[in-house]
Structures are given as structure tokens and as C-alpha cells.
């Protein structure tokens, strides 16, 4: 179906055997289709890469409507089958089912919860965090949970190592949060030796996505790994040293080493895309210890005989419970959420009554 020459050409932009397996069932959907990868998504169009050249293109209205009906949307990293029309314009006819997706949930503050896909078909997520005021183990736990729940391997990249005096201590703190097979690397994102430090993850055919908050150095790291100024960078705010949004869209770049990198805008809020029961993938230490609790339905709060509270740091357990509550709320139906609000109001009224009784 794809000859060796075509495979090598497309491998330069991240084609893997897993994607080819997903492609098999789609070959009958359009005649002589071209397999291309989405490198950027604009409001009205997309950019597609064929392994040699990037092309402007658009989605067929039928494909856009089908994805919207399923609560989906085209994302950077997706593979599509595309054809030219009579005017030599490229149109995407079909999306190859993604091997994996990184997505987050968006909540409108009322009843509507939507799913926003960040990227598709990635091998490694570079979780970028600065060793300055950006350093936060609790926020990092949230990012680690996001990628592990999507079955993507995390790699924590601590930037601004040249500005930190206790790098080794912070590296050890981060490593304690990660699964045994994951790694953490501290770098100066401006230095050329960063490419050597990350070389094991930059092999040909690999796709990496950079995730993190604003000002962590994602765009700087992208430029260093690309050895070219492909991403816009900017200084942090002078008042509080917090980052500014310089990257406004996700984009895929092929590195000189052979891997593909997807740069993303900073995420100020991050609600996990998954059920509460799936958090055990990211908090495996808590999941394993829960089996040793005295009570099978232990919530690890104030129950006696809780093995989790005895061995898990309070801050980590608090973050775990917070993520559990968020995931549970997001999975509620509109009627369940309305009933929950009514229950909270009833409890509030009861609390006010008790307070008035105490005041006499």
C-alpha cells in the first residue's frame, strides 16, 4: 500500500507503522489519495506536509461536519487523505484515526463541558518547566497526569538551569513524581548542548510535543532543537517574571535530527480529559497503596487505617483528590449537576440555620 520509498519520505514527518495500520481501512474512501500530515490548523484552512513540501489546504465540509458530530476536530499531528481538485487546490477528504490524542476539557462555568484536542499522534510529551518562579510540582503533576492518561510517555525538561543554584535538588524532586521509565533533563534552552542532552528522544520518525505554561522556554527550546528561529520568543514580564504568550498557534516542525516537534501555546488552565477512575495511571503509588487500606472504599481523607495517608506526601494526596473531584464533576450530566447544586444550596441553608441557633 505504501512502498518503501514513500514510507521513508513520510517517516521524516513522523509516519509510524501504527499509523499505517489505521490507514488500511480508509484506502477505499477516495481514489488515488495522498497521505499527508497536518502541520498547522488555521480558522478556515490547514497546512499539510507530504514529506517534501508544505501545502495550504482545506477540509471537505462533510469531513468537518462528521468530526464535529463526534465532538472532534482536526488537530496538528493528524494524518489525512487529501486530493487536488480541478483548480489544483488541496482538500482533505478523510482523517486517519489517531493513534493517540492529548486533549483537555473546557467548562463554560455552567453545564457545558467540551473536549479540545491539543495534538494527535505523538510519541513523547516534553513537559517544559522553568527552574525559576515557574517551578511548581503540583502543576507538573497535572501535566504528567494529562499525558499518562493518553498513554504518552512524559519527558520533563527543566529549563533555565543556568539561573538555578539548586538544580540537582529540584531534579530529584521531579524524578520522584515520575514513573520509573520516564526521565527528567535540566538544560539551558539557549545552549547548543541541549540538542545532545535530548538526542535520545530526537530519533528519525519520532514526534514530540512541547507542553507547559507561558514563559517556560518552549519556543526557545524549539528554536534550539531546530537550530533555526522558527518560533517567536519574548522576555518574561519584568514585574513578576511571569511568562507572556508569544506562541499563538500549534505548529509542527521537522528537526535536523529527524524527529518532529510540535510547539504549543502556553496553557494557563488545564482540566484533564478522562474519568476519575483513570487517574490511577498517573498516580500509581496511590493506586497501589489503596489496596492496603483498612476499608475498601477509603477516600484517603480521615478514615482510620488509611495506608495512603501514611506514605504519600500530603501535598501530592491533596492534588490527587482535587483532580478526582474535577474529573467527577466534568463527567456529570446536566441533571446530575443541577441536583448537586441543589444539594449544596440545601447544605448552605442548614449551615446558616445552625449558625443562627448558636447566636441565640
C-alpha positions in Angstrom: 0.0 0.0 0.0 2.9 2.4 0.8 6.2 1.5 -0.9 9.5 1.7 0.9 10.4 5.0 -0.8 7.1 6.7 0.2 7.5 5.3 3.8 11.0 6.8 4.2 9.7 10.2 2.8 6.8 10.3 5.2 8.8 8.9 8.1 10.7 12.2 8.0 7.5 13.8 9.3 6.6 11.1 11.8 4.9 8.3 10.0 4.9 5.1 12.1 3.7 1.5 11.5 0.9 2.2 13.9 -0.5 5.0 11.7 -0.2 2.7 8.7 -2.4 0.1 10.4 -5.1 2.7 11.0 -4.8 3.7 7.3 -5.6 0.3 5.9 -9.4 0.6 6.3 -9.5 4.0 4.7 -8.0 3.3 1.3 -11.3 2.8 -0.4 -12.7 6.2 0.6 -11.2 8.2 -2.2 -9.3 7.4 -5.4 -5.5 8.0 -5.5 -5.4 9.8 -2.2 -2.2 11.4 -0.9 -1.3 10.7 2.7 -0.2 14.0 4.4 0.3 15.3 7.9 -1.4 18.3 9.4 1.3 20.8 10.4 -0.9 23.8 11.3 -4.6 24.5 11.8 -6.0 27.9 10.9 -9.5 29.2 11.3 -10.5 28.5 7.7 -7.8 26.1 6.5 -4.9 23.8 7.4 -1.3 23.3 6.3 -0.4 19.8 5.0 3.0 18.3 4.6 3.8 15.4 2.2 7.3 14.8 3.4 8.9 17.2 1.0 6.7 20.3 0.7 4.1 22.0 2.8 0.8 22.8 1.1 -2.2 25.1 2.0 -5.4 23.0 2.1 -8.9 22.9 3.4 -11.2 20.3 5.0 -14.1 19.0 3.0 -17.3 20.3 4.6 -18.5 16.7 5.0 -15.3 15.8 6.9 -15.6 18.8 9.2 -19.3 18.1 9.9 -18.5 14.4 10.7 -15.8 15.3 13.1 -18.0 18.0 14.8 -20.8 15.4 15.2 -18.4 13.2 17.1 -17.2 16.0 19.3 -13.9 16.0 17.4 -11.8 18.5 15.3 -8.8 18.3 13.1 -5.6 18.8 15.1 -1.9 19.3 14.5 -0.2 15.9 14.1 -3.2 14.3 12.4 -2.8 12.3 9.2 -5.3 12.9 6.4 -6.0 11.6 2.9 -6.0 14.5 0.5 -6.6 15.2 -3.2 -6.3 18.1 -5.5 -9.5 19.4 -7.2 -9.7 20.8 -10.7 -8.2 24.1 -9.6 -5.1 22.3 -8.1 -6.3 23.1 -4.6 -5.7 20.5 -1.9 -8.7 19.2 0.0 -8.6 16.8 3.0 -11.2 14.0 2.4 -10.6 11.8 5.4 -8.8 11.8 8.7 -6.8 8.7 9.6 -7.9 7.6 13.1 -5.3 9.0 15.5 -3.1 6.5 17.4 -3.4 8.8 20.4 -4.6 12.3 21.3 -3.7 14.8 24.0 -6.8 16.8 24.9 -8.2 18.9 27.7 -11.7 19.7 28.9 -13.2 23.1 28.7 -16.0 24.2 31.0 -18.2 27.2 30.3 -18.9 27.7 34.1 -22.5 26.4 33.8 -23.4 23.0 32.4 -21.5 22.6 29.1 -18.2 20.6 29.1 -16.4 20.3 25.8 -13.3 18.4 24.7 -10.5 20.3 23.0 -7.8 18.3 21.2 -4.3 19.7 21.7 -2.3 17.4 19.4 -2.6 13.9 17.8 -0.2 11.1 17.1 2.7 11.9 19.5 5.4 9.6 20.9 6.8 11.8 23.7 5.5 14.8 25.6 8.2 17.3 26.6 6.8 18.8 29.8 8.7 22.1 29.9 9.0 23.9 33.3 11.4 26.7 34.3 13.7 26.5 37.2 12.7 30.0 38.2 9.3 31.3 39.5 7.6 28.8 37.2 8.7 25.8 39.2 5.6 24.0 40.6 5.5 20.3 41.4 1.7 20.4 41.8 1.2 21.9 38.3 3.7 19.4 36.9 1.6 16.5 38.4 -1.3 17.8 36.4 0.7 17.7 33.2 2.1 14.3 33.9 -1.5 13.0 34.5 -2.6 14.5 31.2 -0.1 12.7 29.1 -0.1 9.4 31.0 -3.9 9.1 30.8 -3.4 9.5 27.0 -0.8 6.7 27.1 2.0 9.1 26.0 5.4 9.0 27.7 6.4 12.1 29.6 9.8 13.7 29.5 10.3 16.6 31.9 12.6 19.3 30.6 13.6 21.8 33.3 14.8 25.0 31.5 16.8 27.9 32.8 19.3 25.6 34.6 21.9 28.4 34.3 19.8 30.6 36.6 19.2 27.9 39.3 21.6 27.2 42.2 19.9 24.0 43.4 19.2 22.2 40.1 20.2 18.8 41.5 17.7 19.0 44.3 14.8 20.0 42.0 15.7 17.3 39.5 15.4 14.8 42.3 12.0 16.2 43.4 10.7 15.9 39.9 12.0 12.4 39.3 10.1 11.3 42.4 6.8 12.2 40.7 7.5 10.3 37.5 7.0 6.7 36.6 10.3 4.7 36.6 10.6 4.7 32.8 10.3 8.5 32.5 13.2 10.9 32.6 13.9 14.5 33.6 16.6 16.6 32.0 17.8 20.1 33.1 19.0 22.4 30.4 19.8 25.9 29.4 17.4 26.1 26.4 19.7 28.7 24.7 22.7 26.5 24.7 23.7 24.3 21.8 24.4 21.3 24.0 20.7 21.0 24.7 20.5 19.1 21.4 22.9 16.5 22.7 21.1 16.2 26.0 17.8 15.4 24.2 19.3 13.4 21.4 17.9 10.0 22.6 14.3 11.4 22.0 15.1 13.1 18.7 15.4 10.0 16.5 14.0 9.9 13.0 10.3 9.2 12.9 9.6 10.3 16.4 7.1 13.1 17.2 7.4 15.2 20.3 5.1 17.9 21.7 6.2 20.7 24.0 3.7 21.4 26.8 3.9 23.9 29.6 2.8 27.3 30.9 3.8 30.6 29.3 7.4 31.7 29.7 8.9 28.3 30.4 11.1 28.5 27.2 9.1 26.2 24.9 9.7 28.4 21.8 13.3 29.0 22.8 13.8 25.2 23.1 12.1 24.7 19.7 14.5 27.1 18.1 17.5 25.5 19.7 16.5 22.0 18.6 15.7 23.2 15.1 18.9 25.2 15.0 16.8 27.9 13.4 14.5 30.7 14.6 11.2 29.1 13.6 9.2 30.2 16.7 8.7 33.7 18.1 10.2 34.2 21.6 9.9 37.0 24.1 11.1 38.1 27.6 9.1 37.5 30.7 7.3 40.3 32.4 9.6 42.5 34.4 7.2 42.9 37.4 6.8 39.2 38.4 8.9 37.3 35.9 5.8 35.5 34.6 5.7 34.4 31.0 4.0 36.1 28.1 2.0 34.4 25.3 4.3 34.5 22.3 3.2 31.3 20.6 -0.4 31.7 19.4 -0.9 28.5 17.3 0.4 25.0 17.4 2.8 24.1 14.6 4.8 21.0 13.6 8.5 21.3 12.6 10.9 18.6 11.3 14.2 18.8 13.2 17.6 18.3 11.6 18.0 15.1 13.8 15.0 13.5 12.1 12.3 14.0 14.7 9.2 16.2 14.5 8.5 18.8 17.2 5.1 20.4 17.9 5.3 23.7 19.6 2.1 24.8 21.5 0.9 28.0 23.2 1.2 28.1 27.0 -1.7 26.5 28.9 -2.9 28.7 31.7 -5.7 26.3 32.7 -5.6 22.5 32.3 -8.6 20.3 33.0 -7.8 16.6 32.4 -9.6 14.7 29.7 -10.6 11.5 31.4 -12.6 9.8 34.1 -11.7 9.9 37.8 -11.1 6.1 37.7 -8.3 6.7 35.1 -6.2 8.8 37.5 -4.6 5.7 38.9 -2.4 5.6 35.7 -0.7 8.8 36.7 -0.8 8.3 40.5 0.3 4.6 40.5 1.8 5.0 44.0 -1.6 5.9 45.4 -3.4 3.2 43.4 -1.1 0.5 44.8 -1.2 1.7 48.4 -5.1 1.9 48.2 -5.3 -1.8 48.3 -3.7 -1.8 51.7 -6.2 0.5 53.3 -8.5 -1.0 56.0 -11.7 0.0 54.1 -12.2 -0.9 50.5 -14.0 2.4 49.8 -11.4 4.5 51.6 -11.2 8.1 50.3 -7.8 8.7 52.0 -9.1 11.6 54.0 -9.9 10.9 57.7 -10.7 7.2 57.6 -8.7 5.0 60.2 -6.2 2.6 58.8 -5.5 4.5 55.6 -2.2 3.3 54.1 -2.1 6.1 51.6 -2.1 9.0 54.1 0.8 7.3 55.9 3.1 7.1 53.0 2.1 9.7 50.4 3.1 13.4 50.9 0.1 15.5 51.9 0.5 17.9 49.0 0.5 15.1 46.5 -2.5 13.5 48.0 -4.3 16.8 48.1 -3.7 17.4 44.4 -4.9 13.8 43.6 -8.1 14.4 45.5 -8.6 17.8 43.7 -8.1 16.1 40.3 -10.6 13.4 41.3 -13.2 16.0 42.1 -12.7 17.8 38.9 -12.9 14.7 36.8 -16.1 13.6 38.6 -17.7 17.0 38.1 -16.9 17.0 34.4 -18.5 13.6 33.9 -21.8 14.6 35.4 -24.9 15.1 33.2 -26.8 18.4 33.3 -29.4 16.9 35.6 -26.8 15.4 37.9 -25.0 18.8 38.1 -28.3 20.6 38.8 -29.1 18.1 41.6 -25.6 18.6 43.1 -26.1 22.4 43.1 -29.4 22.0 44.9 -27.7 19.8 47.4 -25.0 22.4 48.1 -27.7 25.1 48.5 -29.6 22.9 51.0 -26.4 22.4 53.0 -25.7 26.1 52.9 -29.2 26.8 54.3 -28.7 24.2 57.0 -25.4 25.8 58.0 -27.0 29.2 58.3 -29.8 27.9 60.4 -27.3 26.2 62.8 -25.3 29.5 63.0 -28.4 31.4 63.9 -29.3 28.9 66.6 -25.8 29.2 68.1 -26.2 33.0 68.1 -29.4 32.6 70.0 
